[in-house]
Structures are given as C-alpha cells and as structure tokens.
Amino acid sequence: MTTSLLPDRERLSDAAGRAEIVAALAEQVRSLEGERFASGAGETISTGLAALDRLLPDGGLRRGTLVEWLGETAARGSDRAAAASGAGTLALIAACSALETGGALVVLDRTRRFYPPAALAWGIPLDRLIVVQPSSVAEEAWAVDQSLRSRGVAAVWLPLETASEHTLRRWQLAAESSGVLGLLVRGACARSEPSWAELRLGVQPLSKTTAERTRRLRVELLRTRSGAAGRTIEVELPARKAGQESWGWRGASHETSTLHLASSMAPATNRRARRA
Amino acid sequence: MTAYCPRLTSAAASGWLRERPSGIRPGMPLAEATALAMRAEDFQSQAELHLEAADSWNARRELEALADNCLRFAPTVGIEEAPEPDSLLLDVTGIGSLCGGEETLARQIVADFRARRLTVRVAIADTPGTAWAMTHFAPLECAAGRADEAGGVEGNETAILTALAEPLLVPAGESALALASLPPAALRLPSETCLLLTELGIWQIEQLAVLRRETLLARFGPLVLLRLDQALGAAAEAIVARVVPPEWTFEWLLEHPTGRREMIEWVVEQLVARVCVALAGQRRGVLRLACRFTPERGAAVEFIVGLYRPSASERHVGELVRLKLETVRFREPLTAVRCEVLALGMLEFQQREFLVGNETSCGDPLALATLVDRLSNRLGAQGVSRPWLLAGAQPEFACQYHPVVSLQKKRARRTEAARGKKKPTKPAAPQRESRTPQPGDRPLWLEPEPTSLAVVSVVPEGPPLMFRVHGSEHRIAHTWGPERIETGWWRSRCVRRDYYQVETREGLRYWLFRELNTGRWYLHGTFV
C-alpha cells in the first residue's frame, strides 16, 4: 500500500501520468476517509435538484458531512443582504430530500426568524420538524453538536454567521459519528475562512428579464474534498418536476377588492323622502 | 357487608340547618330560595346574600380528594354512582374491631371531617343502600327536641350539627326494620317514581315491601325492585373503588448538612437509580421528575426534568438531572434531597434488528427522544418546539410553537388518568390550513417585528421602485402583488396590508407590505 501511495519519479515528469497519479491518490484518500464514517454515513442522497446533483462529485450530498451554502450577491453590502440570495432555500430542499429515508429535521433558529409555513410549502413535513431556539451562540453551538450526534436526526439546518474552526471541526466529527447531514447557510464572508465542510457551495441569485415568478440561481462549487472545484450551474426555483406542468402559482391575480363576509342588507326605507 | 355513608355538608347539611328559619332546601329554584332568604328573620342585611353558581366538575374533584383521604379508614372507598354524587361509600367489613368498635370508628371519621370544617353524617349498615337511606332520610328527632329546649336559632343550629354528628348504627340483620318508616325516596329512586308512589298512598318503605313483586315490576319497572333488594341485601351492590396511583417520592436525608458538589451529585444519582428501579419493575418510565434540594436555611431549590418518552434508564434520566444540576448553585449546605415523579408512562419496548447489520440507522425514534430530552432540559421547554399551523391570514399568527416536552408541574395522577385516553407525549398532527401554501409564496425568514422602510414608488398606492434597508439601497426589478390581507379586527386593531414580493436588480428577494391605514412601507420577510 505504501508503495502505491508514493509516486513514481519517471511518471511525475509526464503531465498525463501526473494527472493519473493525482486521481489515484485522491481515490485512495477517499477510500481511507470512507472508513471514518459510521454505518449509514457516507451514503449519497440527492440535493432535490437534478442539475445540482450533476455538479457535485458524488452525484449528491453525503450523509455524515457538513455542507456550507454561501449566499452571495453582486451588490455591495453586508451579509444581511446576501441572506436574501436563496441559499437557505436550496439547503432546505436538500434537507427535504434527506428526510425521505426517515428521521427528523432540526432547525436552529437563534434569531427567531424561521417561518415554518414556508418550510411546509417546500415539502418539509411539520410533524418531523423540530425548531430549536437557543438564546446564545454558545448554546447554539452545543445544540448543533448534540443534534449532529443523534441518530434520530436526518439533517440539521442552520443559518450561521461565524464559527470558530474548532467548533466546525467538532461538528464535522459529530456528523461523521452519526451520519447526520449538516446544512450550514452562511454569508459570503465565510468564503475566505478555512472549512471542515465536505462541500462549499456559493449561491448567487441572477437578475431576470422575464416577469415569471420563478427564481434563477447560479450555484458554484467552491470547495470539495474530492473532485474539481470551480464549476458552476444555473438552477431555477421552484424546479418543475418531470410530468408536472408547474408548481401551481396563483399568479399575480390577487384579489384586492373588498370581500363582503356578510351579505349586504336591503337599503333602508327613507321615510323623509316618502313624506316629501 | 357493612358500609358507611358519610354525607357532605355543602348543600345537604345546610338544607337541614336552614329548613326551620327560612325553609330553603336543596333543589329549590333559585328565585324562591332568594326570596325566602330575604324574608327570613335572621337575615340582617341585603349585602350578606352571596350567590355562586354550582360547579359540578370541581365538586367532583373535591369529593375525590375526600375519598382519597378516607383510605386511612377503609381499604375500599368509592363515590356514590349518581349524576351529582354527594356520598362516599366505605367498605368497613371487619375494620370496627380494630378501632374499638364500629361506633368509635364512625366518630373518628366525623372528627376527621370536622377538622376540615366539614359536617358529615355517618351511617353503618349491612348494605350501601341502607346506609345511604339512613344518612339522607333518618329523622333528626333528638335535634328537634334539643332545639325546642334551646329556643333560639343559634341553639337550634348547634343542636342540629350535634345530631348530624351522631353516627347511625344499624345492627346486622335489622335493615328492614331501620328502613320501614323511611319514605320511598330513601331507596334512591327517581323523583317521578317517588311522586307516583306518593299519589298511590305509599308513604313508607314498609308499605312498598309488602306489595306483590309482580305488581311492582309491572307498574314501576325493574328499578324499584332492584333498589329495594339492594337495600335489604337480597341483591348485590358493588362499591366502585377509587384507584389511587402510588406516590413515587424518594428522599435522602443527610445526617450532616453538606455543600460538597460531588456528594450531592452522588445522592441524586442514587435517588434516580431508586426511581428507575422502582418504575422499571412496573414497566413504567419517568416523564417528569421534580428534584428538590432543601438547604439548612432559606428556600428550597427545585427543578423539573421533562422527558419526551417515558424512560426508566438510570443513565439517561441521571444525565438529564445532571445537566440541570450543573445550572443550579447552592449557597447553603443541604439537609435533604428529594426526587418525586410527577408524571409517568408505560415503557415502550422495541425488538432489536438482528439481521440488519450496517444498514442506515437514520430516524431512530429512541435517539431522537434522547436528543429532545437533552435539548429541552438544557435550553428550556420553550427552546425546543414543534410548529403548529393555524388558520390565520395574518402571517404572524399563521403559526404557533408548541414545546415538545412539558416541564410544567402537574399532579401525576391526573396526567396518568388522562394518559389512558390519549398519548400526551406526542402532539397530534398539526392542523393544516385549508389552503396548501405554494413554494415561494411565503418567505423562509419572517421578521419578528416588521422593519420600517424608506420606499420610492411612482404612483402613491403603486408597487415600490426602490427601498433602503440595513444601510444598503435596493432597486427593484420585479414585483408580484399586491396580496391584500385585511384581518385581525377582533384583536386590538384591524390589520390592513398590501403585500408585495419584490426582486431587486441583483436577484435578491424580499417580502414588503404597505400599511393601508398609514401608507407606510415595511419589510416583513426575506426569501433566504
């Protein structure tokens, strides 16, 4: 095994041979890493979007790993602006896909802003959704760690501003031990930070020329442990499923006129008018 | 069989007391009773008349509490089976000899109730029917005599109370004799039957007893015969006994007060182990456990540990208690530690999968229960919750959170009684809105409070063109809406809003609304 790991000097000089060696080494590293995962972990699940699955090296997300979704924007501004990029929605769709084999979804909501009716619309069954509302960053880190360690959980979804490398490493080990998928929704500033995540995806919304209500997002594979990074794709939300015409938008024809709940009464008799 | 029938004072005894001065009886129409009370000579002023609606549910709870208390006198205690019960039935067969005679026992019961400021009438007879008849219809002869001697109203009341406290003992085999002079109503018959019997000239039970059984059956149905037989001992009548769940309380009294953390933790560990062993023997598990720490001086410290599923695992329950214990500080040395089970449930056993080796174990409900327990006890019950959709049009009120684990201090027996009907550990499936929300209809983030915005729009009531939020300016490329929401008039103020979904030139999507009353713009949600 040791011999196979060491590259041959003659082949190193050759460009094609070098690429081959790098691919072989990457494969070996992956097989070594595979042993770390607990039973059930490492299994690939779909992101819920076929185009996105094709972008990822494993054809999907692997259980027992952390995935970072970085919201990015072309506009200048803080991370708060980038929050409206759609990265959280993509992560939630992936969580919905992870729930298909059982388990619960744990949502960490320190800012008390998570809105479950929207999650239900994206297909999250509310009876399998547990919303945890910690009151401090320390409590949040602990709760994420505990959730990632639990075998009863399918995925953990949380918006994350900052986290120390140490915390992220802890989370990664926790996820590996149980096979839980950790979905971290972060701002663009996390791009420069080191990561323990298996995948780091940048999500940038695209401006549209049509007035359709669907959303176009560009997803870039920023970092991956296996395979090449830097590839991008464009996805549309909500994506139309095979055999489905549309998600059934109600369109822009919202009722704005006054709706009478009680039927209107007959006009009162005007006695004065009658007298006159 | 010997049975007791203590009688509560609430309505019945006051009927005895007030009968003479005012003529007020239980069952009388309120207007009539009020008029009589106002006319009564002993009534001083109008302000003293106090009326209160009868609360049969609470009366039942009170009666149950009294029944539980009577378990010290008899092993079987039941509540009379009637729509509005007012009697307790005690099976005291063979108990009298232990207390120095049945009369002594009866006097003990009367004294016990008097200590609670309650007057009861006690009768001991062969059958529950006879005992009930004696307590409700045996005349207060001595009371009338003494009342005449005493003369005044106050003396009369005292005499009646003394007479009520006298236990009525019906010697064995003399039930028929004791019942002979009582009216047919003493047989617990419906008022219509009693009225009919009175019309027929049957005033006493002895007149009823000599009639032919076939005639009675044909004329009044089976109930009259059944009650007569029950009273005389010819038909069996069972007392429906109250089942009282045992109190699961374990206490450790420390010989020398200690403030050492390790010692306290060890004691708690021991107590939790005792709780778990005791419960596991009955295939039950803890749902809520209260731990109380009594210091040498000052107020006791108490916390409650709640569980998602019943558990009798020492390790799991102990860990949850330890998590809570870490957050508690003791200023004084402790003298006692107590663990009390507030709610329990049946343990659920699950067979392990033998042939399923390295398959995915995602979705293990036990693991999820463990996680929820840990999170709830560390972050508080409100910190771990399930969303619950409501049929509210206003976005803030379309959803509610319910804690997954309850940490409220409720009595164990009530929760256990309720547990027989439904499973309280799991909330029912959330109520669905009639309209299924569409993806992208509502934002994934909703601001706890709508943020005020500076907005530029072309027409006064038209869609926005530009807005400024969090220090950055956004130019709007597309808008969808308005979606008008007018609701909430039953709350403090009516809500009238026009919601717009807007997409900026960069593709960022927000949920804005214009308050129709004021014309101001607000940011309410973000499509993250």
Boltz contact constraints between the chains, C-beta under 6 A:
constraints:
  - contact:
      token1: [A, 39]
      token2: [B, 358]
      max_distance: 6.0
  - contact:
      token1: [A, 40]
      token2: [B, 360]
      max_distance: 6.0
  - contact:
      token1: [A, 40]
      token2: [B, 361]
      max_distance: 6.0
  - contact:
      token1: [A, 40]
      token2: [B, 362]
      max_distance: 6.0
  - contact:
      token1: [A, 73]
      token2: [B, 506]
      max_distance: 6.0
  - contact:
      token1: [A, 74]
      token2: [B, 506]
      max_distance: 6.0
  - contact:
      token1: [A, 75]
      token2: [B, 506]
      max_distance: 6.0
  - contact:
      token1: [A, 77]
      token2: [B, 472]
      max_distance: 6.0
  - contact:
      token1: [A, 80]
      token2: [B, 470]
      max_distance: 6.0
  - contact:
      token1: [A, 81]
      token2: [B, 472]
      max_distance: 6.0
  - contact:
      token1: [A, 83]
      token2: [B, 526]
      max_distance: 6.0
  - contact:
      token1: [A, 83]
      token2: [B, 528]
      max_distance: 6.0
  - contact:
      token1: [A, 84]
      token2: [B, 508]
      max_distance: 6.0
  - contact:
      token1: [A, 84]
      token2: [B, 509]
      max_distance: 6.0
  - contact:
      token1: [A, 84]
      token2: [B, 510]
      max_distance: 6.0
  - contact:
      token1: [A, 84]
      token2: [B, 526]
      max_distance: 6.0
  - contact:
      token1: [A, 84]
      token2: [B, 527]
      max_distance: 6.0
  - contact:
      token1: [A, 88]
      token2: [B, 444]
      max_distance: 6.0
  - contact:
      token1: [A, 88]
      token2: [B, 528]
      max_distance: 6.0
  - contact:
      token1: [A, 101]
      token2: [B, 362]
      max_distance: 6.0
  - contact:
      token1: [A, 102]
      token2: [B, 362]
      max_distance: 6.0
  - contact:
      token1: [A, 102]
      token2: [B, 363]
      max_distance: 6.0
  - contact:
      token1: [A, 103]
      token2: [B, 362]
      max_distance: 6.0
  - contact:
      token1: [A, 103]
      token2: [B, 363]
      max_distance: 6.0
  - contact:
      token1: [A, 104]
      token2: [B, 368]
      max_distance: 6.0
  - contact:
      token1: [A, 112]
      token2: [B, 448]
      max_distance: 6.0
  - contact:
      token1: [A, 113]
      token2: [B, 445]
      max_distance: 6.0
  - contact:
      token1: [A, 115]
      token2: [B, 444]
      max_distance: 6.0
  - contact:
      token1: [A, 115]
      token2: [B, 446]
      max_distance: 6.0
  - contact:
      token1: [A, 116]
      token2: [B, 387]
      max_distance: 6.0
  - contact:
      token1: [A, 116]
      token2: [B, 399]
      max_distance: 6.0
  - contact:
      token1: [A, 117]
      token2: [B, 398]
      max_distance: 6.0
  - contact:
      token1: [A, 117]
      token2: [B, 399]
      max_distance: 6.0
  - contact:
      token1: [A, 117]
      token2: [B, 437]
      max_distance: 6.0
  - contact:
      token1: [A, 117]
      token2: [B, 442]
      max_distance: 6.0
  - contact:
      token1: [A, 118]
      token2: [B, 442]
      max_distance: 6.0
  - contact:
      token1: [A, 118]
      token2: [B, 443]
      max_distance: 6.0
  - contact:
      token1: [A, 118]
      token2: [B, 444]
      max_distance: 6.0
  - contact:
      token1: [A, 121]
      token2: [B, 437]
      max_distance: 6.0
  - contact:
      token1: [A, 121]
      token2: [B, 438]
      max_distance: 6.0
  - contact:
      token1: [A, 121]
      token2: [B, 439]
      max_distance: 6.0
  - contact:
      token1: [A, 121]
      token2: [B, 441]
      max_distance: 6.0
  - contact:
      token1: [A, 122]
      token2: [B, 439]
      max_distance: 6.0
  - contact:
      token1: [A, 126]
      token2: [B, 387]
      max_distance: 6.0
  - contact:
      token1: [A, 126]
      token2: [B, 430]
      max_distance: 6.0
  - contact:
      token1: [A, 127]
      token2: [B, 429]
      max_distance: 6.0
  - contact:
      token1: [A, 131]
      token2: [B, 385]
      max_distance: 6.0
  - contact:
      token1: [A, 132]
      token2: [B, 375]
      max_distance: 6.0
  - contact:
      token1: [A, 132]
      token2: [B, 384]
      max_distance: 6.0
  - contact:
      token1: [A, 133]
      token2: [B, 383]
      max_distance: 6.0
  - contact:
      token1: [A, 134]
      token2: [B, 379]
      max_distance: 6.0
  - contact:
      token1: [A, 143]
      token2: [B, 375]
      max_distance: 6.0
  - contact:
      token1: [A, 146]
      token2: [B, 374]
      max_distance: 6.0
  - contact:
      token1: [A, 150]
      token2: [B, 367]
      max_distance: 6.0
  - contact:
      token1: [A, 150]
      token2: [B, 371]
      max_distance: 6.0
  - contact:
      token1: [A, 151]
      token2: [B, 361]
      max_distance: 6.0
  - contact:
      token1: [A, 151]
      token2: [B, 364]
      max_distance: 6.0
  - contact:
      token1: [A, 151]
      token2: [B, 367]
      max_distance: 6.0
  - contact:
      token1: [A, 152]
      token2: [B, 364]
      max_distance: 6.0
  - contact:
      token1: [A, 152]
      token2: [B, 367]
      max_distance: 6.0
  - contact:
      token1: [A, 152]
      token2: [B, 368]
      max_distance: 6.0
  - contact:
      token1: [A, 152]
      token2: [B, 371]
      max_distance: 6.0
  - contact:
      token1: [A, 154]
      token2: [B, 362]
      max_distance: 6.0
  - contact:
      token1: [A, 205]
      token2: [B, 507]
      max_distance: 6.0
  - contact:
      token1: [A, 205]
      token2: [B, 508]
      max_distance: 6.0
  - contact:
      token1: [A, 206]
      token2: [B, 507]
      max_distance: 6.0
  - contact:
      token1: [A, 207]
      token2: [B, 477]
      max_distance: 6.0
  - contact:
      token1: [A, 207]
      token2: [B, 505]
      max_distance: 6.0
  - contact:
      token1: [A, 207]
      token2: [B, 507]
      max_distance: 6.0
  - contact:
      token1: [A, 211]
      token2: [B, 478]
      max_distance: 6.0
  - contact:
      token1: [A, 213]
      token2: [B, 480]
      max_distance: 6.0
  - contact:
      token1: [A, 238]
      token2: [B, 439]
      max_distance: 6.0
  - contact:
      token1: [A, 238]
      token2: [B, 440]
      max_distance: 6.0
  - contact:
      token1: [A, 247]
      token2: [B, 439]
      max_distance: 6.0
  - contact:
      token1: [A, 252]
      token2: [B, 480]
      max_distance: 6.0
  - contact:
      token1: [A, 254]
      token2: [B, 483]
      max_distance: 6.0
  - contact:
      token1: [A, 256]
      token2: [B, 482]
      max_distance: 6.0
  - contact:
      token1: [A, 256]
      token2: [B, 484]
      max_distance: 6.0
